[in-house]
Amino acid sequence: MSTLLALVPLAAAALVWRLFYVFNKSRRWFSTGELIFWDAIALVILQLVWLIWF
């Protein structure tokens, strides 16, 4: 069970990336590299929040 809990921030970051991708698909504000960069920032923030919470 604890192994699966460690994957929650990664799954949340994947969801954030999907939301960024869908939002950007119609607007084309960011390149793919910028989407990956902002998703990495989101993953770090999610990991920090997750570590504080658990």
C-alpha positions as CSV (number, residue, x, y, z in Angstrom):
1,M,0.0,0.0,0.0
2,S,2.8,2.5,0.8
3,T,4.3,1.9,-2.6
4,L,1.1,3.0,-4.2
5,L,0.8,6.0,-2.1
6,A,4.2,7.2,-3.4
7,L,2.8,7.2,-6.9
8,V,0.0,9.7,-6.0
9,P,2.1,12.8,-6.7
10,L,3.3,11.3,-10.0
11,A,-0.3,10.6,-11.0
12,A,-1.4,14.1,-10.0
13,A,1.5,15.6,-12.1
14,A,0.3,13.5,-15.1
15,L,-3.1,14.9,-14.6
16,V,-1.7,18.4,-14.5
17,W,0.3,17.8,-17.7
18,R,-2.9,16.5,-19.4
19,L,-4.8,19.7,-18.3
20,F,-1.9,21.9,-19.6
21,Y,-1.9,19.9,-22.9
22,V,-5.6,20.2,-23.5
23,F,-5.6,23.9,-22.5
24,N,-2.6,24.6,-24.8
25,K,-4.0,22.5,-27.7
26,S,-6.4,25.2,-28.7
27,R,-4.4,28.3,-27.8
28,R,-0.8,27.2,-28.7
29,W,0.7,29.6,-26.1
30,F,3.5,27.2,-25.1
31,S,5.8,24.8,-26.9
32,T,6.1,21.2,-25.9
33,G,9.3,21.9,-24.0
34,E,7.7,24.6,-22.0
35,L,4.8,22.3,-21.1
36,I,7.3,19.7,-19.9
37,F,9.1,22.4,-17.9
38,W,5.9,23.7,-16.1
39,D,4.8,20.1,-15.5
40,A,8.2,19.4,-13.8
41,I,7.7,22.5,-11.6
42,A,4.2,21.2,-10.7
43,L,5.6,17.8,-9.9
44,V,8.2,19.3,-7.6
45,I,5.5,21.4,-5.8
46,L,3.3,18.3,-5.5
47,Q,6.1,16.2,-4.1
48,L,6.9,18.9,-1.5
49,V,3.3,19.1,-0.4
50,W,3.0,15.4,-0.3
51,L,6.2,15.0,1.8
52,I,4.9,17.6,4.3
53,W,1.5,15.9,4.4
54,F,2.8,12.4,5.0
